[in-house]
Amino acid sequence: MVSQTVVAGNWKMNLGPVEAAKFARELKLPRGSTSEVILFPPALSLAALKEGLGPDSGVALGVQNVHWEEAGAFTGEISVPMAMQAGATFVLVGHSERRHVFGEADDAVSQKVEAVLSGGLTPVLCVGETLEERKRDQVAEVILRQLEAVLGPQDIRSKLVAGSRLFVAYEPVWAIGTGETATPADASRAHGILRDRLRERLGDDVGEAVPILYGGSVKPDNAGELLAAPEVNGVLVGGASLDPASFAEIVVQSS
């Protein structure tokens, strides 16, 4: 079973180092919160956010993307060792914007997940269908294809069974940044499909322990209802994570 509710915030290409430091000063999380809280700032803002939060904030940090190679002639990329040195413990992999804006294919996502696991960080694998795929009743087909690209390779499965952590985030593409949100029933249905495949591939104990988050226009006014839905173990927050008060309110609802 998943031991903690997870509240993660993906800042995307927002909040530079100055704004990140200001966010850290203004973020007031509830004392005694039992939730696992993670923030994914732009890579350039990670150091400022880490310093501003301090060592006892209870907030883990991640990067939004990595390359699968440890070093080399890959201008503009960052590696897993670099992310670790900067203080990241999580990595977003396969976000819909990486897939649909930058053309990231399933095999690249798989390589990145393996690199993240090998480097000792935790990947947060994003999966989700477009509106057109949803209309064609292809939700299960799409999200299982994206998940299977990661669970298929034996090396990855072996690492997960041996104790490496994996998070999965279901983010229907049509609900990201649009104001549209999957209903709790929609989220539960998709999460149940993912959970069944995780159990099948990793065994019941390991498959049950993988947190599955919902992402897509999560806000303080709908977070509680989504978090209460069966099989929803947390949320991946976009725009609302840019405001420290809104993000803290979501954390309150998760505790």
C-alpha positions in Angstrom: 0.0 0.0 0.0 1.1 3.6 -0.6 2.2 5.0 2.7 1.9 8.7 2.1 -0.2 11.1 0.1 1.9 13.0 -2.4 1.6 16.7 -3.4 4.0 17.7 -6.2 4.2 21.0 -8.0 5.6 21.4 -11.5 6.5 25.0 -12.2 7.3 24.4 -15.9 9.1 27.4 -17.4 8.1 29.8 -14.7 9.7 31.5 -11.7 13.4 32.2 -12.1 15.9 32.2 -9.2 14.7 35.5 -7.7 11.1 34.5 -7.8 11.9 31.0 -6.5 13.7 32.6 -3.5 10.6 34.8 -2.9 8.3 31.7 -3.1 10.4 29.9 -0.5 10.1 32.8 1.9 6.3 32.9 1.5 5.6 29.2 1.5 3.9 28.3 4.8 3.2 24.6 5.0 1.1 23.1 7.8 3.0 21.8 10.8 2.7 18.1 11.2 1.7 17.4 7.6 1.9 13.7 6.8 2.1 14.3 3.0 5.2 13.9 0.9 5.7 17.3 -0.8 7.8 17.8 -3.9 8.6 20.8 -6.1 9.9 20.8 -9.6 11.3 24.2 -10.4 13.2 25.1 -13.6 16.7 23.8 -13.3 18.2 27.3 -13.0 16.0 28.0 -10.0 16.6 24.8 -8.1 19.6 26.1 -6.1 17.8 29.3 -5.1 14.7 27.4 -4.0 16.8 24.9 -2.0 18.6 27.6 -0.2 15.5 29.6 0.5 13.6 26.6 1.9 16.4 25.5 4.1 17.3 22.0 5.3 14.2 21.4 7.5 11.4 22.5 5.2 10.1 18.9 4.5 10.0 19.7 0.8 11.8 17.5 -1.7 13.1 18.9 -4.9 13.2 17.6 -8.4 14.1 18.5 -12.0 11.7 18.6 -14.9 13.9 16.6 -17.4 17.2 14.9 -17.8 19.3 13.3 -20.5 20.0 9.6 -20.2 23.7 10.0 -20.7 25.9 11.0 -17.7 27.9 13.6 -19.7 28.8 14.5 -23.2 28.2 16.9 -26.1 24.5 17.4 -25.5 24.1 21.2 -25.4 21.3 22.5 -23.3 20.8 19.2 -21.5 21.4 18.2 -17.8 22.4 14.7 -16.5 21.2 12.7 -13.6 24.5 13.3 -11.7 24.2 17.0 -12.3 20.6 17.0 -10.9 21.8 15.0 -7.9 24.6 17.4 -7.2 22.2 20.3 -7.3 20.0 18.7 -4.7 17.3 17.0 -6.7 15.9 13.6 -5.5 13.1 13.4 -8.1 12.9 13.7 -11.9 9.8 14.3 -14.0 10.0 12.0 -17.0 7.7 11.8 -20.0 5.5 14.9 -19.3 3.0 15.5 -22.0 4.8 18.7 -23.0 8.0 16.8 -23.5 6.2 14.2 -25.5 4.0 16.5 -27.7 5.9 19.7 -27.9 9.5 18.3 -28.0 8.7 15.0 -29.7 9.9 12.7 -26.9 9.1 9.1 -27.8 8.4 6.2 -25.6 11.9 4.7 -26.1 13.5 8.0 -24.9 11.3 8.0 -21.9 12.3 4.5 -21.1 16.0 5.4 -21.4 15.5 8.3 -19.1 13.7 6.3 -16.4 16.5 3.7 -16.5 19.2 6.5 -16.1 17.3 8.1 -13.2 17.0 4.8 -11.4 20.6 3.9 -12.0 21.6 7.3 -10.6 19.7 6.7 -7.4 17.0 9.3 -8.0 13.2 8.7 -8.2 11.4 9.1 -11.6 7.9 10.5 -11.7 6.6 8.9 -15.0 3.9 11.0 -16.6 1.3 9.3 -18.8 -2.0 10.5 -20.4 -4.1 10.6 -23.4 -5.0 13.5 -25.8 -8.6 14.6 -26.3 -8.7 12.9 -29.7 -7.5 9.6 -28.1 -10.1 9.9 -25.4 -12.9 10.5 -28.0 -11.8 7.3 -29.7 -12.0 5.4 -26.4 -8.3 4.8 -26.4 -7.5 5.9 -22.8 -6.4 2.4 -21.6 -4.5 1.7 -24.8 -2.5 4.9 -24.6 -1.6 5.0 -20.9 -0.7 1.3 -20.9 1.5 1.7 -23.9 3.3 4.6 -22.2 3.6 2.6 -18.9 4.7 -0.6 -20.6 7.6 1.3 -22.4 9.0 1.7 -18.9 8.0 -1.6 -17.3 8.9 -3.7 -20.3 12.7 -3.7 -19.9 13.9 -6.3 -17.5 16.6 -4.0 -16.1 14.0 -1.4 -15.0 11.8 -4.1 -13.5 14.7 -5.6 -11.6 15.6 -2.2 -10.1 12.1 -1.6 -9.0 11.6 -5.0 -7.4 14.9 -4.6 -5.7 13.7 -1.4 -4.0 14.1 1.6 -6.3 11.1 3.9 -6.2 8.9 4.9 -9.1 6.0 7.3 -9.1 3.4 7.5 -11.9 1.4 10.6 -12.7 -1.8 10.3 -14.8 -2.1 13.6 -16.7 -4.8 13.6 -19.4 -3.4 16.0 -22.0 -6.8 17.6 -22.5 -6.9 18.7 -18.9 -3.4 20.3 -18.6 -3.6 24.0 -18.4 -7.0 24.1 -19.9 -9.2 24.5 -16.9 -10.8 21.2 -17.7 -10.4 18.5 -15.1 -11.1 14.8 -15.2 -13.8 13.8 -12.7 -12.8 11.8 -9.7 -14.4 8.8 -11.3 -12.4 9.4 -14.5 -9.2 9.6 -12.5 -10.0 6.5 -10.4 -10.8 4.5 -13.6 -7.5 5.4 -15.2 -5.5 4.9 -12.0 -7.1 1.5 -11.6 -5.9 0.5 -15.1 -2.4 1.6 -14.3 -2.5 -0.1 -10.9 -3.5 -3.4 -12.4 -0.5 -3.3 -14.8 1.9 -2.3 -12.0 0.8 -5.3 -10.0 1.1 -7.6 -13.0 4.6 -6.5 -13.9 6.1 -5.9 -10.5 4.1 -8.2 -8.2 1.4 -7.3 -5.8 3.6 -5.8 -3.0 5.7 -3.6 -5.2 2.9 -2.7 -7.6 0.7 -1.6 -4.7 3.4 0.6 -3.3 3.9 2.8 -6.4 2.1 6.2 -5.8 -0.2 7.2 -8.7 -0.8 10.9 -8.8 -3.4 12.8 -10.8 -2.4 15.9 -12.7 -4.4 18.3 -14.8 -5.8 21.7 -13.7 -5.6 20.7 -10.0 -6.5 23.7 -7.8 -7.5 24.2 -4.2 -11.2 24.0 -5.0 -11.0 20.6 -6.6 -7.9 19.0 -4.9 -9.8 17.6 -2.0 -12.4 15.8 -4.1 -9.7 14.3 -6.4 -7.5 13.2 -3.4 -10.5 11.4 -1.9 -11.1 9.3 -5.0 -10.1 5.6 -5.0 -6.6 4.8 -6.3 -5.6 8.5 -6.3 -2.5 8.7 -4.1 -1.7 12.3 -4.7 -1.7 15.2 -7.2 0.8 16.8 -9.6 -0.1 20.5 -9.5 0.7 22.9 -12.4 -0.3 26.5 -12.3 -1.6 26.5 -8.7 1.9 25.4 -7.5 3.3 28.8 -8.6 1.4 30.5 -5.8 2.7 29.6 -2.3 -0.7 30.1 -0.6 -2.6 28.0 -3.2 0.0 25.2 -3.0 0.0 25.2 0.8 -3.8 25.0 0.8 -3.6 21.9 -1.4 -1.1 20.4 1.0 -3.5 21.1 3.9 -6.2 19.2 2.1 -3.9 16.2 1.5 -3.0 15.7 5.2 
